[in-house]
Amino acid sequence: MKKVFRVIAVLLVLVGGAIFVEERSSIEGRLPTVGLLQLVSHPALDDIKKGTIDALAEEGFIDGESMTLLFQNAEGDQNNLSTMSQMFVREDADVMIGIATPAVQALANASTNIPIVMGAVTDPVNAGLIENLEHPGGNISGVSDRTPIKEQLDLMQEILPDVEKIGIIYSTAEDNSRKQSEQAAEYMQSIGIEPVVATISSTNDLAQVATQLLTQVDAVWVGTDNMIASAFPTLVEIANRTKTPIFPVVDTMVEQGGLATMGLNQYNLGYLTGKMTARVLKGEKINEMPVEFPSELDLIVNEVQANKLGIHLPDTVREKVKGE
């Protein structure tokens, strides 16, 4: 059984702003309808979905009892995203939730009136979804999964003090992943580490691209990239053969075979998403809700993976780890 250790670190959380509550009008006898659109199935997004549904239930919104939940999974198909978004509009959803940036973008293209809650969108301004984090305006707000790149790469350097080259791999189809990877490369250069960048356009490319990349680097950094996440076991398998540690930003990827991260808990991202959705259902105006950021980071270390790769975890890291 994998031993995965976590420690909580508190960060700045919520972009401030006043909230005004207004009662929503409702049709007598009709349960509120929530459309939930997920980009693709992989552990990180599945955890976000679970956290969203659990938080809604905690606020009194239970599918089939006090709300109607319309769940759709596009399985990575952009055409499906569009069709499913339009279906939510036809079903007169009261609120729509998008898990991952492409899902939210599809919902935004389908409606400018129905409130849309973002689940795990790294950079909603750059993605063209909102104009301002504090005052989104329009019909969209939600939760960002923007990750602390500096803290993650500092952790990598703490574990591997002699690291010289770090591989960065991302999907060209995801703008958020590209921008995040560029930021990571810039910080690596600032601390004297050479970034080696590789890209894929589909999961079919991953094995070949990763095999070539991993022969050139001391470690690999992976951002919030849904295409990479969908095929992450393939990357782990190749990395294990070359004894190359992977430092992902997502907690579930460490559990799947990454070495360590200072990252966000995906379930908690979903939980915050569900809480915001409940506020909309109870009457708050989404255009007056600031974008939220998680208040906690998890330091996660996969000790089994460290042993497999022959990597000694320094005492400074072990001392930060609490619990299992």
N, C-alpha and C positions, 0 to 999 in steps of 0.2 A: 504494500500500500504506500502511496506517495505521502511523504511528510511535507506539508506545505505550511510555512509559518507566516504569521501576519503580525504587523504592529501598526497601530493607528497614529497618524501624524495629522495635526489639525492645520488647515489652511484657511485663507480668506474664502468666504463662500458666496454670498448672495450679493449681486449687484443691487444696491439699494433702490428704493422707490416706494411711493405711497400706493396703497391698494384701496380701491373703492369697490364696495360690494353692491351689486344691483340684483334684485330678484329677477330671475328669468321667467318669462311666461311659458306655460306648458299646456299641452292639450290634455284635457281631463281623461284619465284612464290610460294614457300612453306612457310607457316607460321611456326614459331618456335612452337614446341610441348613441353608442360610441363605436366609431370605426377605428380599428387598430391594424396598421399596415406595416409589415416587417419585410425588410429587403431580402433576406436570405436566412437560412438556418445555419447557425454555428453557435458554439457554447456561449459566447459573449452576448450576442443578440438574444438568444433564448433566455439568458439570465435577466436581461433588460425587460423582456416581455413578462417574465414571472414577477419581477418586482413591481411592474406597472399594475398588473392585475391584483396583486396582493394589497397594494396601497389603496386601490379603488375599493376593494372589499372592506378594508379597515375604515374607510370613510363612508361605508354604507351602500356602496354600489356593487351589487353582486349580479352576475349574469343570470338572466332568467327569473330573478326575483325583484330587483329594484333597478335594473337597467338591461338593455339588450346590447350585447357585445358582438360586433361583426369583425371577426379576425380573418385577415388574409395574409398569406406569405407568397411573395413574388418569386421566390427561389432564384433570385439574381437576374431575373428577366425584366428589362426595362419596359417592354410592351405590357407585361403583366402589371407593372406598377401603375401605368396609365389607366388600364382597364379597371383595375380594382379601385383606384381612387374615384373614378367616375361612378362606379357602383355605389360607393358610400354616399355620394351626392344624390344619386337617384333614390337611395333609401332614406334620405332626409336625416342624415346623422346630425346629432346635436354638437358633437365634438369629434374631431379626427386626430389620431395620434400616428406619427411616423417614427419608426425605429430605423435610424441611420439616415444620412443626408439625402441620398437619392429618393428614399421613400417620402421624406418631407417635401422635397422639390416636386414630386409627382402630385402630392396632395395640394400643394400651393397652385399648381397649374390647373387643378380641377375646380378650385373654389377660392374666391376672394372674400367670401362672406362667412362660411362656417369656421368657427375657431379651430385652429390647428396647433397641437402641442408637439414640440420637437422632443424626441427621445434620442439622446446621444448624437448631437450634431457638433462637430468640432469647432467650426468657424461659421456661424450662421450669417454674419455680415458678408464675408467673402463669398459665401454660397448664394448670395442674392435673396435670402429669405427675409431678412429684417434690415432696418437702417441703423439701428442703435441698440446696444445691449441693455441699457437702462430704460429706454423708452422705445420698445419695438414698433409701436403703431401697427396699423393693419390688423390682420386676423391671426398672426403667428407669434408665439413665444414658446418657451420650453426650457430644456436642460441641455447644457453643453458638456461634452466629454473631453474638453481641451485638457491635455495632459501636461505635467510639469517636466519638460524636456531636460532642463538643467539638472534637476534632482535625479532623474533617471540615469543620465550619463555620468553624473558624479558618482552614483552608486556603482555603475559599471567600472569606473576607474578605481574605485575603492576596492573592489573585488579583484580586478585585474590591473594592478598598478603599472605593469610594463606594456600594456596594450599600445600598439602603434597604428594599426589599421582596423577600422570598423566598417563592416558592410552594412549598407542600407538597402533594403529591398521593398518596393511598393508597386502598386498597380497604377498604370497610367490612366485608368478609367475613373479614378477617384481624386478629385481636385483637393479635397481636404488632406488626403494622405500625401499627395505631392507637396503641398505647402508645409505640412508637418515635417516631412523628410528634409526639405530644404532648410528648415529651421534647425533641425538636428545636425545637419552637415555643417552649418555655419557655426554652431556652438562647438562641435568637435574640433574644427579648425582653430577656434579661439583658445582651446586648451592643449593644442599641440598634437592632436590626433588626426590622421588622414582618413577622410571618409571615402569609401568606394561604393558608388551607387549603381544599382541594377534595377531594372524595371520589368514588369510582366504586363501583358495585355489580356491574358486569360489564365485560369488555373492550369491549363495544359502546358503553359510555358514554365511553370515553377520548377519542376525537377531539373530541367536543363540549365536554366538560369542560375538556380541555387547551387548546383554542382560546380559550375564555373566560378561563381562568386566565392564560395567557401574555401576554395584553394588559395585565395588571395588575401584573406583577412584573419585577424585574431579573434574576432567576435562579430555577431550580427545584431543590429538593432531593428526592431519592427514596430511601426507605429499603428495607429488605429486604421487598419485597412481590411475591409470586409472580404476582399478577394483572397488576400493572404490568409486571413482567419479561416476561411472555408477550406483551405488546403493545408493548414498548419501542420497536421501530422506528417505530411510529405516533407516539409522543411525540417522538422525535427529528426526524421529518419536520416536524411542526408547529413545534417549537422552532427548526429551521433557517430556516423561513419568517419567524419573528419575531425571529431573531437572539438567541435567549434561551439562555444556557448552562445545561446540566443537570449537577448534581453528585450522582451516585448513590453509594450506599455499597458497591456491588458492582463488583468489577474488570471482569467481563465486560460490564457496561453501559457502562463507559468505552470499551472496545474497540468497542462498537456505536454510539457517537456521543455519549456523555457527555463532559464536558470534563475532569474530574479527580476523584480521590478519594484519601483516606487510608483504605484499606479492607482487607478480608480477601480473601485468595486462595481462591477457591472450591474449586479442586483440593486445596489443602492441608487445607481443612475435611473433604473426603472422605477424604483420606489419614489424618487423625487418627481419623475414624470407622472406617475399615477396620482400623487398628491396634488400636483398642479392641475391635472385634468379634473379632479374632484372639485377644486375651487371654481373652475369654470362651470361645471355642472350645477354648482350651488349659487351661481349668479355673478361671480366676479368677471370683470371685463379683461379679456386676454390682452388687449392692446395697451393696458396699463400695468401689465405684469412684467417686471424685468426678467431677463434671462437668468437662470440659476446655475450655479456651479457647485459641485459636491464639496462638502465641508471637510472631508477626510480623504487621506491617502492611505493605501495599504502597502507596507513593505512586505513583500512576499518572496520567500526563498525556497526553492525546490532542492532540498538537501540530497534527495536520491539522485537527482540529475547532476548535482555537483560531484557526488561520489563517482558516478558513471563516467564523468568527463575528467576525473582526477584533479578537480579544482579545490583548493583549500580555501574555505571561507574565513576571512580574517576575524579576529575577536571583536573588532569594532562593529562589524556587521552582526555577528552573533549576539552581541549585547543589546542590539536594538530589537532583536526578534523576541517576541513574547507569545506564548501559546502555540497551539498546533492547529 
